[in-house]
Structures are given as structure tokens and as C-alpha cells.
Amino acid sequence: MEQAEDNAGLRRVIDGRALVSRAWICRYTGAGRSTVARWYALRREQPEGLGHPERVITLDRVDFYDQRAVEAFWAAHQEAVGTGRLGVSGRRRGSGHGEATGGRPVSVERARAVKTVLEELRVAGGYRRGLAARLAREHGGSARTWERAVSDARAAYEHEERPAAPGAE
């Protein structure tokens, strides 16, 4: 079996056949690792010609797929989903948490949480480690929810604290 390695192990040529890893697929499509894993997991549920290609070989615990099949899958996926209009991986830009860059509207609860965090930041004079965990204990809710609120509030706080550029009014 003749082998050649390319792109730091992301692509290999074995017996004249180009094989690519999931990391290569991520780079090629712009999709995240979890999206590529989902495409593979759901490959049999897709219409004929739209499913992710089957694994060809596993080398050193890395799965490799036929490059031509991956490229054909991606072209068919873009056509079916219309990703050319939306962005590389088929989602609109933005984190989807209601920021100005896109996504769904901010919930009332999320807005209240951000307001609470912003007040805490102003009183403390900036961010202190453990803020999200403390707020979760004091106000209820998950630490992850408060971490998102802290992230949003910190951005707003830093924007408030940054002095305006000379001449900008």
C-alpha cells in the first residue's frame, strides 16, 4: 500500500486515491467539528446523494474519507441547503444569542441577567473571577446562562469605559 501525506496529516494519498480527515473537511467547508460529526452521524437519514460519504479507512485513530466524495457531498449540500446565500456552514452570521450581528431576539430573562451583571460590573469597577457562579447561586439559574450574560455585559461595560475617539461625538 503506497502512502503519501499532505497538509500535516489532514490529507493522504493511498494507492493514488486522495483521502481526507474530518479536520480537512472542517477547513474545506468552514463547518465546525460538531457539524461535520453530525453530518456523518445522520448520513443514512439523508436523501440519496446528499449524505456524508462513508469512512474509507482509519489510520492512527483518524478517520479518512474519499476526497472526491466529500467534495461532491459538499457541492450537493450547498445546493440543497442554499449555504451560498447564508454563509459557509449554512447558518446566518452571529452567535444566535440576539446580538446585533444576527440571531434570535434576546429574551426578557436574558436582558434582565445582562442588566444585573452590568450593575455588578459597575459597582465592582470591572470583572472579577467567579462572578457568573456567584450570580447563579444568588439569583438561580445555571452557571452557563450567567456566563453568557457576563460575556455580554462585559462587552457592554468595556464599551462604556472606553473613551470616545477625539472628534467623535
C-alpha positions in Angstrom: 0.0 0.0 0.0 1.6 3.2 -1.2 1.1 6.3 1.1 1.8 10.0 0.9 0.9 12.5 3.5 -0.2 16.1 2.9 -1.3 19.1 4.9 0.0 18.0 8.3 -1.8 14.6 8.2 -5.2 16.1 7.1 -4.9 14.6 3.6 -3.3 11.4 2.5 -2.9 9.7 -0.9 -3.1 5.9 -0.7 -2.7 3.9 -3.8 -3.4 7.0 -5.9 -6.6 7.8 -4.0 -6.9 11.1 -2.2 -8.3 10.7 1.3 -9.1 13.5 3.8 -9.8 13.7 7.5 -12.6 15.4 9.3 -10.2 18.3 10.2 -9.6 18.7 6.4 -13.4 18.7 5.9 -13.8 21.4 8.5 -11.2 23.6 6.7 -12.8 22.9 3.3 -16.4 23.6 4.3 -15.9 26.1 7.1 -18.1 24.0 9.3 -17.3 23.2 12.9 -16.2 19.8 14.1 -19.6 19.1 15.7 -21.4 19.9 12.4 -19.2 17.6 10.4 -19.7 14.9 13.0 -23.5 15.4 12.8 -23.3 15.2 9.0 -21.6 11.8 9.3 -23.9 10.5 12.1 -27.0 11.4 10.1 -25.7 10.3 6.7 -28.1 7.4 6.3 -31.1 9.6 7.0 -30.4 12.0 4.1 -31.9 11.7 0.6 -29.8 9.8 -1.9 -26.7 11.8 -2.9 -26.9 14.2 0.0 -25.5 12.1 2.8 -21.9 12.4 4.0 -19.6 9.9 2.5 -18.7 6.7 4.3 -15.3 6.3 6.0 -12.7 4.7 3.8 -10.1 3.9 6.4 -8.9 4.7 9.9 -5.2 5.4 10.4 -3.8 6.2 13.8 -7.4 6.6 15.2 -8.2 9.2 12.5 -11.0 8.5 10.0 -10.4 9.3 6.4 -12.9 9.8 3.6 -12.6 9.9 -0.2 -11.8 13.5 -1.1 -13.9 13.4 -4.4 -16.9 12.0 -2.5 -16.5 14.8 0.2 -16.3 17.5 -2.5 -19.4 16.1 -4.2 -21.2 15.9 -0.9 -20.4 19.5 -0.1 -21.5 20.7 -3.5 -24.8 18.9 -3.2 -25.2 20.1 0.4 -24.7 23.7 -0.6 -27.2 23.4 -3.4 -29.8 21.7 -1.2 -29.4 23.9 1.8 -28.5 27.1 0.0 -25.4 27.8 2.0 -24.0 30.0 -0.7 -26.6 32.6 0.5 -26.2 32.1 4.2 -22.5 31.6 4.8 -20.0 28.8 4.7 -21.6 26.3 7.0 -25.2 27.1 6.3 -26.0 29.3 9.3 -26.6 33.0 9.4 -23.7 35.1 10.8 -23.7 35.9 14.5 -23.8 33.7 17.6 -27.6 33.4 17.6 -28.0 34.9 21.0 -29.6 38.1 19.9 -26.5 40.3 19.4 -26.7 43.0 16.7 -24.8 40.7 14.3 -27.8 38.4 13.9 -29.6 35.6 15.6 -32.8 35.4 17.6 -34.1 38.3 19.7 -32.9 38.5 23.3 -35.3 37.1 25.8 -36.6 39.2 28.7 -34.8 36.9 31.2 -31.5 37.2 29.3 -31.9 41.0 29.1 -32.5 41.1 32.9 -29.5 38.9 33.6 -27.2 41.2 31.4 -28.6 44.2 33.2 -27.9 42.6 36.6 -24.3 41.7 35.6 -23.7 45.2 34.2 -24.8 46.7 37.5 -22.4 44.3 39.3 -19.5 45.3 37.0 -20.1 49.0 37.6 -20.2 48.6 41.4 -17.0 46.4 41.4 -15.2 48.6 38.8 -14.9 45.7 36.4 -14.9 41.9 36.0 -14.0 39.7 38.9 -13.4 36.0 38.6 -16.3 33.8 39.8 -19.0 36.4 39.0 -21.2 34.0 37.0 -21.1 31.3 39.6 -21.9 33.7 42.4 -24.8 35.2 40.5 -26.1 31.7 39.7 -26.1 30.9 43.5 -27.7 34.2 44.4 -30.3 34.5 41.6 -30.8 30.9 40.5 -30.3 29.5 37.0 -27.4 27.7 35.5 -23.8 29.0 35.7 -23.6 28.6 31.9 -26.6 31.0 31.5 -24.9 33.5 33.8 -21.6 33.1 31.9 -23.3 34.1 28.7 -24.8 37.2 30.5 -21.4 38.0 31.9 -19.9 37.8 28.5 -22.5 40.2 27.0 -22.3 42.6 30.0 -18.5 42.7 29.9 -18.6 43.7 26.3 -21.1 46.5 27.0 -19.1 47.6 30.1 -15.9 47.8 28.2 -17.6 49.8 25.5 -18.9 52.2 28.2 -15.4 52.5 29.8 -13.6 53.1 26.5 -13.1 56.8 26.0 -14.6 58.2 22.7 -12.1 59.0 19.9 -11.2 62.6 19.6 -13.7 64.4 17.4 -16.3 61.6 17.6 -19.5 62.9 19.1 
